[in-house]
Amino acid sequence: MTSAIRTESLAKTYYTGFFRKAFVGLQGLTLDVPEGTSFGFVGPNGAGKTTTIKTLMGLQTPTGGNAFIYGVPISDPESRRRVGFMPERPYFYEHLTAGEFLDFYARLTEVPSHERGPRITSLLERVGMAPYRNVALGKFSKGMLQRAGIAQALVNDPALVVLDEPMSGLDPIGRALVRDIILDERKRGKTVFFSSHILSDVEAICDRVAIVVGGQLRGVGTVAELLGQTIDQVDCTFLYGADLPGTLIRREGARVTVRVQAAMVDGLIDTVRAAGGKVLEIAPQTRHLEEVLLTEIERAKTVQEARLGVLA
C-alpha cells in the first residue's frame, strides 16, 4: 500500500534563551500513514503533535531524520502540492468575505479559474456556511471561522488533507459535520491525517491511530488493536435478593448490578438461576482510547522519573 506520509526517525529540538537551552519537541518518530485512510494523531498538550505537523508542512526544519509525502522528501516544496492544510491556529484576513477568502486560497493553489466558483459554492455548502458567503470573516464566531478553515483546506481538492485540531471551537453539530467531511473524503479515496483531543471522535472515524507522548511514538494501530480484544470485566444485572460477589454497581429493590471478572460470569449465572433468580443483562466492559492514552502518559512519566532518579 502506498504511503501518503512516511517518517523515519524524525526529530526536532528547539534551542531557547541566551544559553540556547535545548528542548526536545520530537524524537525518533517513525510513522507510516497509508494512502486512503483516516489517521488520527493523539496525545496530551506538548506531546509533539503540532511539531510533527508543522515539520511535515515545511513550517519548521527537522533537526534529524527524514519524512516524505507521497514519496517526495518534505525538503522539496513539491511534496505539498497535493496537500490541503489547516493549522491549529489559522490566520484569517478579517476584511475578506468567506467567498473572497476561499477564492484567495483557490488562486494560491492554482485551481483553474473555471472551477473556482462552483467549487467554492460547493465547499461553503458542505461546511454549512453558504448563507454567509458575503459576510466578512471579522464578524464570524470561532466555530464559523473553524468551518471556513476546513473549507480552505479542501479548496484545491487535495489527495492528502492535514488538519490540526479540526474539532476545536465547534459545537456538537459542527463536530458531526466535520466527522462527516472526513468520512466523505476517505470514501473518495483521499487521506485525512488529523490531530484531536476529542478521543471519542477519533475512535468513531479513524482507520488507524498513533499515540505520541513526550515527543515519542507510544503506540500505533487500528482502534481495536490499541484497545485490545480482551474483556477483563463484565457488568451483570440480575433479579436476585441476596448479596453477590464482585463490585456492587447499583441495587434497586431486587434488581442488582455487579461488576465481576470475566472468568466469574458463568459461575455467577449458574448461582443466580439455581436460587430462582433471573438474568437481565450481561454487559462486557470495553476500554476506550482515553484510557489507553492515560496509561501511556503514566508510563512515560514513570520512565522520566526513573531517569531523573539515576541522574540524581
LOSE-524601 format. One record per residue (C-alpha): y negated, x, z. Coordinates in pm, whole numbers, plus 50000, padded with zeros to 5 digits. Layout:
YXZ
...
***
This chain:
500005000050000
496535012749908
494265022550196
490795007250198
489825030850482
491645062050593
490515086350861
492115119350956
491235133551297
487685120251259
485355133351528
481715130051627
479965149751901
476345143551992
474085170352140
471255158052357
468435171652570
466775205652585
470055223352665
471905204952388
474445189752622
477505177752432
478655141652440
481875132752258
481495099352083
484675100851879
487645124351896
490615127851665
490575093051515
493405089051264
493485054051123
494675035750815
493235002150708
495444986950434
493774970150140
493634932250152
493814928750530
491544916350806
491384945251050
489924942351400
488394972251578
488074965951951
487134984752266
484614984452553
480964993952517
480635030852437
484215033352310
483225047151969
483375015951752
479805017551620
480025055451595
483065051551369
481395025151153
478125044651119
480085075551020
482075056550758
478865041650620
477185075550585
474575068750853
475675099151050
477695130050971
481075136451137
481505168851330
485205170751249
487995155451046
487895135850724
487505099950613
487995082050283
487105047950141
489495038349861
490435075049838
486855087449792
485525110850067
482745094850271
480575125250197
480305110949844
477875081149830
480085066749555
482635058349828
480365029749941
479725013949603
482404987449668
481354981450030
479364953450193
477994962550537
476284945350825
475314968251117
475334957851481
471524956751492
470354949251139
466674951851050
465104922150875
461864921350678
460394891550860
457894882550590
460674876250336
462324842450299
466124840250319
466314837449941
463994867249886
465924887650143
469214882549958
467574888449621
466234921649750
469704933349852
471264919749535
468884941749335
469614971849558
473354967749498
472824963049123
474034927149096
473364916648733
470214895548700
472024865348554
474384864648855
471834868549132
470514832849152
473884814649153
475404839849394
472534837149641
472744799149633
476504800549693
476184825249982
473474805350157
475734775050138
478704794750273
476794806150582
475154772250637
471644784450553
470934766150226
468254743350382
466354774350498
466274793150169
462464792750153
461834798550525
460574832750637
463074853150839
460464857851111
460984821251203
464774824251235
466724824151561
469094852951641
472064832551525
470344823351197
469494859951135
473134868951200
474234844150934
471704858450689
473014893250764
476564882750687
475414867550356
473694900750276
476974919350338
478684897350077
475944896649814
477484924049596
480954907549610
482404938649778
486054948949787
485564960650148
483414941950400
482444961350714
480924940850995
479784954951330
479914926951590
479534898051340
480034871551611
477124884051822
474504857351890
476474829351727
477254795651882
480824781651856
480034765451519
478674798251384
481704817451513
484044792951343
482074796851020
482344834851034
486074832751108
486484810650801
484494835050587
486674864250698
489854844650624
488464833650285
487634869450191
491134880350284
492614852550070
490544865949780
492244899649826
489274916049997
489494938850301
487484930050613
487014956450882
485084944051184
484414952051546
484134924851809
484084918552182
485374883052130
489064890852151
490254855152103
488724855851754
490374889351682
493754875251787
493294844851565
492254861051237
493374897351225
496374911151040
496054943751229
494044955951529
493054990451654
492074996552017
489685025252088
488705036852438
486625067252522
486415077452160
490195078652123
492625055551948
494765039052215
496835015352006
497135000751657
499354974351500
499694937351444
498624914751729
502294907051802
503114944251817
500254951552055
501034922252281
504764929452282
507574904852227
508974904852583
508284874552801
508344885053166
507194853653345
507664816353292
505874786153443
508404759053530
507374723453615
509844700153791
510044667053971
511524681154289
510674675354652
511864707654814
510464742754805
511374765454517
511394803354476
508614820254281
504834817454297
503544782354358
501024772954088
500414736854186
502014707554367
501094671054318
503474649654521
506964655954388
505624673654078
505664711054131
504954740953909
506164775853998
505954809053814
509134829653813
510644859553637
512224850353304
515664860653430
515474834253707
514784804053485
518364793353403
519454795153766
516384776153882
517004748253631
520624745353746
519484743254110
516954715554039
519344694853830
522174698454082
519864684354353
518874654654137
515514668454025
514084666853673
512864694453442
509424685553297
508194717253127
509144753553070
506144774352956
506574811752886
503534832152985
502364854052698
499964883252711
496544883052548
494654910752376
492184912252664
494994922052900
496144949552664
492584963052631
492024962953009
495304981453057
494245008252810
490845011552979
492545017153316
494925042653166
492045061753013
490195060553344
493255074253528
493615102953281
489925111553311
490075111353693
493155133753684
491335158653460
488305158953689
490635164953984
492175195053813
488715209053731
487615204154092
***
